[in-house]
Amino acid sequence: MTTFVLGRAISDLEAGEVQLFDDIERMWEQAQRDERFSPEERLRVRRNQVRIARRAVDAVDELFLHAGGSALRSDSTLQRCWRDIHAAMNHASNNADPIYQAYGLNTYGHPLPASVLF
């Protein structure tokens, strides 16, 4: 595996981690003040969440692609990570299309579907 593939993958994972913890910290502080989350805030956090998940999958996919045939072995840690992350992407909360659509609708001032926000 080339080192630039590893560097790029780690950078994407760390970017997602920073974004996730920033959202969590902001939401925690708001909850401590007993403030409600606006639909726009909820949508922003959901948008970030699905993007973070996609970044993680793309990073693992790229590592897996460049790892060679030994990554396919059942005792390979990378193979297990690849399977687990792809299984997680099948969860409904990681379906990005309705989230991105709702975010776009909101950006242009259209009403938001309630199913996306709650």
Summary of the structure (lengths in Angstrom):
residues: 118
radius of gyration: 17.2
end to end distance: 41.8
largest distance: 52.5
contacts: 298
relative contact order: 0.14
helix: 80%
strand: 0%
